[in-house]
Amino acid sequence: METLWFFVVALMLTVYVVLDGFDLGVGLTMLVRPGTEGERRQLLGAIGPVWDANEVWLIAAGGVLVFAFPAVYASAFSGFYLPLMFVLWLLIFRGISIEFGGHLKHPLWRRFWDATFALSSSILALILGVALGNLLRGVPVDKSGYFHISLFEDFRVGPHPGALDWYTILIGLLTSAALGAHGALYLSWRTEDPLRVRVAAIARTFCMASVALLVLATWATATVQPIIYYRLAQRPWAWPLPVATAFGLLFAFWQLRQRRERAAFLGWAIFVAGLLISTAAGLYPDILRSTLSPSWNLTVANAATGRTGLTLGLWWWIPAIVLASGYFWYLYRSLRGRPIGDQSYH
């Protein structure tokens, strides 16, 4: 039962990254190429009906983590207090920038909130990648199950690292590039010429940067935490995951070359999801790895709620996830086609 809930949390976080990831990528696209006032309105209009719904998956995943693995939640939110405050404020700034930007039509007002949205989305994408890097590298969990970690130390990996070091920054850059490509591909599908052509060119740049950074991150992870690849190699049930990841990457490049933007976006979504689920499969059964001693790792065995609670919770989670999935299916089905102009934020 603990294993099931581990992958439930991993799946919900993956869904969040895939859905809200392209919202963050739109912000990265705006940062790289702000464009004209009309173009920025089109970019925000493309995500206007869905961005707030997409963020619900982060809240839901956090709630499931509290229920299923309270020890991990307590340890992580204590040790990562400062970075999590950054995440909270960035989420707030993203939301108010989208909503407030349409209240006045003054150019200075709109430029300010557009810049706020672009910066907060870009920094949030980087921080999410850094958080993933900390999970892969490990944190200084002691025998009490808690840890304290500063924002940075000497930027080197070791028993007492900071949240920022060369490895976590590399994973953060990879995440930023991948989500930038995700958002640009979404925009190339949901916008019209000539904007579509411009964002498609940005998508190609982000895709190429993602591949280069993925090669570096693969080598770095094999150096910093080789047990992840060892576990993947020893688990035949996990072998399809890297295959799906590679397929999604190649399919996205092929479809982008054929100017089939929707198919390229879906291929890239498979790539992102496959990469995250493969990572979860390599981490299992660890949730928070200790850099001090492997015996102090927080795992699915020593951090989970009691089996009775997990069993009862599953009977509540199943109808809830069915309802949520049905709502999102209806939402995205109702938004088929490309928006013309800004239909939501004018």
N, C-alpha and C positions, 0 to 999 in steps of 0.2 A: 504493500500500500504506500509506503514511503517513497519507493521508486516511482510509482505512478504520479504522485504529487510533485515530485522533482521535475518530471517532464511536463506536467501541467503548467507549472510556473514558467519553465523554459519556453513552452509553446506560447503562452500568453505574452511574455516579453517579446518573443519573436514577432507575433502579430502586431504588437505595438510598434516595433521598429519598422516593419514593412509598411504599415499604414501611416503612422505619424512621421516616418522617415522621409517620405516624399514631401511632406509639409516643411520639414527642416531643410530639405534639399532645395525647395523653392526659395527659402531665405538665402541659402548659399549662392544660388543662381543670381538673385538680386544683388548680392554683395559683389560678385564677380563682374556683373554687367547690369548696373541699375536701370539703364534704358530711359525711355521717355515717360512722362506722366501717364499717358494712355497705356503704355506697355505694362507699367507696374500695376495699373488697375486690372489689366487682364490676368496678370500672374496671381494677384490676390483673389480675383474672381474664380480662378480655376480651383482653388482650395477652399473658397469661402463656405460652401455648404457642408464640408466634411471635416475641417481641421479640429473643431472642438469635440466632435464625436470620436475622432481617432485617438485623442488624448485619454479617453475613458479607459482604454486598455492598460495604460500605465497605472491608473488608480486601481483598476480591478486586479492587476498582477500584484501590486503592493498589498492589497487586502488579502489575496490568497497566500502570499508569503507570510504575512502576520499569522494567519490561521494555521498553515501547514508547518512552517519552520520558524516559530517565534524566537528561538535562540539566535538564528541567523539575522533576523530583523533587528533584534536588540543590539547585537554586536556590531552590525554594519552601520546602523544609524547612529550609534555612539562613536565609532571610530571614524566614520566619514561625515561627521557633523558639518564641518565647514563646506566641503564640496556639495553636500546635499542642500545646504542653504543657497549656494550658487544656483543649483538646478531649480529650486523653488522660485527664486527671483527671476530667473530667465524664463520660466514658464509663465509667470505673471506678466512680464514685459511683452512676451510674444502675444498673449491674449489681448491685452489692452491696446497694443499697437495696431492689431487688426481691427478692433472695434472702434477705437478712437479716431483712426485715420480717416474714416468716412464721415465724421461729424461735421467737419468744416471743409470747404473746397478751396481754402487758401493754399497756394503752392508751398509756402514755408511750413505750414502745419503738416501737410501730407508728406513732404520730404523728411521731416523729423521722424514721423512715426514709421515711414517706410524704412528709414535707416535703422531705427530701433528694432524693427522686425528682422531685418537682414542680419544685424549684429547678434541679437539674442539667439536667433536660430542657428547661426554659424558657431557661436561659442557653445551652445547646448549640444550640438552634434559632436564637437570636439570633446566635451566633458563626458558624454556617454561612451565614447571610445576609450577615454582614459579610465573610466570605471570598469569597462570590460578588460582592459589591460591589467588592472589591479586584481581582478578575479583570476586571470590566467597566471600572473606572476606570483600571487599570494600576498598576504598581509601579515604583520607580526602578531597573530593571535597567540595569547599565552594560555597557561593551563586553566585559567578561570573562564576562558571562552570569549574574552574581550581583548581589544587592542586600541592603541592610540597611534595615529599616524599624522605626521605634519604634512603641510602642503608640498614641500620639497626638502630634500637634504642636499646630497652632492650629485644628484641625477644619475647615480649608479645603482644597479641592482645588488641587494645584499640582505642580511637578516633584518635590518631596520631601515627599510626604504621609505621614501616619501611617496605621497600620492602621485607626484610627477617625477618620472625619471626617463631615461632615454627610451626604455621599452614601452612604457605606458603612453608616452607622447607619440611614438611610432604607431601604436594601435589607434590612438586618437586621430592621427592624420589619415590613416587608412579608413576609419569610420567616416570622417568628414568627406573624403573623396567619394566613397561608395554612396553615401546619402546624397551628396551633390549630384552624382550621376542619376540616382533614383529620382530626385526631384526634377532634374532637367529632362529626363526621359518622359516623366509624367506630363510636363508642360508641352513637350513636343507632340504629345498625343492630344492634349486638351486645348491647344491654341491653334490659331490660323496663321497663314502666311501674312506678312513676312516674319512675324515673331517666331513662328514655328521653326523656320530655317535657322534663326539665330540661336535659339535654345538647343536645337539639335546639334549644332556645332559645339556648344558648351558641354553637352552630354558626352560627345566623343572625347573631349579633353579630359573630363572627369573619369570616364571609363578607362582611358589609357593610364591616367595617374593611379587609379585603383589597382590595376593589374601590376604596375611597378611596385606599389607599396605592399601589395599582397605577397609578392615574392620576397621582399625584405622582411615582412612580418612573419612569414612562414619559417624563414631561416632563424629569425630572432626567437620565435617561440620554441623551436627545436633546441636552441641554445639555453634559453632561460628555464623552460619547463618541458623537457623532452617526454615526460611521462604521459602527456596528452596524446602524442602520436603513438606511443607504445600501447596505450589503452585502445585507441581506435584500431590499431592493427590486430589486437587480440580479440576484438569483438566483431564477428561476422555480421551481426545484425546491424552494425553501424556502417558497414562498407557502402551501402547505397547512398549514404548522405554525401560523402565527398564527390561521388559520381554525379549526383543531382546538382551539386554546387558547380562543378565543371560544366555540366550540360547547360545550366542557366546562363553562365558567363558566355559560353560560345554562342548559344542561341541568341542572346541579346545583341552581341556584336554582328551576327549574321543578319538579323532582322533590321538593325539600325542601318546597316549597309544597303539593305533593300528598301529603306525608307518606310518600313512598317513599324511605326512608332508604338502603337499599342502592344504589338507582340514583343517588341524590344523591352518595353516597360515590364511586361509580365515575366519575360526571361530574367531580367535583372532582379525582380522580386524573388524569383526562385533561387537565384544566386545568393542574395542576402539571407534569405531564410535558411538555405542549406548550410551556409557558413556558420550561422548562429547555432543551429541544431547540432551540427557536427562538433562545435565547440562544447556544447552541453554534454554530448555523448562522451567526449574526451575527458571532461572534468568529473563526470559521475564516477564514484559516489560522493566526491567532495563538493561542497558548496563554497566554503571559504577555506582556502588552503593557508596553513601557517608557514611562514618563512623561518620560524624558530625551531619547530619540531613537527614532523608529520603526525605524531601521536596527538597533537592538539588541533588537528583539522576539524572544522565543523562539517559533518557529513549528514547524509540522509538518515543515518542510524541514530546519531547522538543529538540531533537538533530538531527532530520532528515532534509534532504533537502526538499524543497517544493514539494507538490504532483505532480505538472506538470512535474518537473524535474525527479522525480522518475518514473513516467509513461513513459516518453520518453526514459529514461535510460533502462527500461525493454525491450523495443523493440530492443535495441542494444545488451543487455546482452544475450538474448535468442539465436540468431544466433552465437554469439561468444562462448557461452558455448557448443553449439552443435558441432561446429568445433573443439574446444579443446577436448571435450570428444571423438570425432571420431579419433582424432590424437592419444590420449592415448590408445584407444582400439586397433588401428593398431599397435602401438609401442609394447604393451605387448603381443599381439597376435603373432607378429613376433619373440618374444623371448621365445616361448614355449619350454619346455624341459630344461634339466640341462646343464649348461656350463661345459666343461671339460677343466681344466686349466684356464689360464688367457688369454682371447681373446681380451681384450681391453687395459690393462695396463701392458705391459711387458717391 
